[in-house]
Amino acid sequence: MKRMWACSGILAFVVLVASAFSAAQSEQVLYSFTSADDTPGGVIFDNQGNLYGTTYQGGASGDGTVFKLTPISRGGWRYKQIYSFKVGSDGVRPYGGVVVSPTGIVYGTTWLGGIGTNQCFSNFPGCGTVFELSPNADGSYAHTVIYTFLGPPTDGGASQGPL
């Protein structure tokens, strides 16, 4: 009987502690995107506390962007679009989010685009890319396509998952 009461007491303590932690949490909007933008790939922090992500749409041609949110010392976040995809060889619609190396190089994939001649979906040429965005000294980023998917049956394409 003592064992049952002890187990009940431990369970009650765990539930109370868990309730206290969940009650203390709050949500804060860091940045609001327009209705044309969408962030299906999620976001990721780098080792400096910056937040990176992708938008499936938006940017200069409406084919997606890579963005960076930088914390401001007095509070808040500064938004910067670090790349805007064009319809073509650079890729189209970055679905899967990005990863960031310790040196600040950003890697990701696009759903379509690239130099392939297959049309995996829609009217976009190509079946997607793997890209790299390398930071320049002036704060801009240099875009490089690391790999272009050629589509079935060669190597697949239309990547939508995270790296």
Number of C-alpha atoms within 10 A of each C-alpha: 6 7 8 9 10 11 12 12 12 12 12 12 12 12 12 12 12 11 11 11 10 10 9 7 7 6 5 5 7 11 11 8 10 8 8 12 18 17 19 17 20 15 17 15 15 17 11 10 11 15 18 24 26 30 27 25 22 21 18 12 13 18 23 28 26 24 19 21 20 17 16 9 7 6 7 13 17 13 16 13 17 19 19 23 25 18 17 17 18 23 29 31 27 34 27 24 25 23 20 19 11 10 10 15 16 22 20 26 28 31 25 35 33 26 20 19 14 17 18 22 14 7 9 18 21 28 29 34 30 21 21 21 20 18 16 10 7 6 9 14 17 13 18 14 18 13 14 24 26 23 19 12 7 8 10 13 24 25 21 18 15 15 13
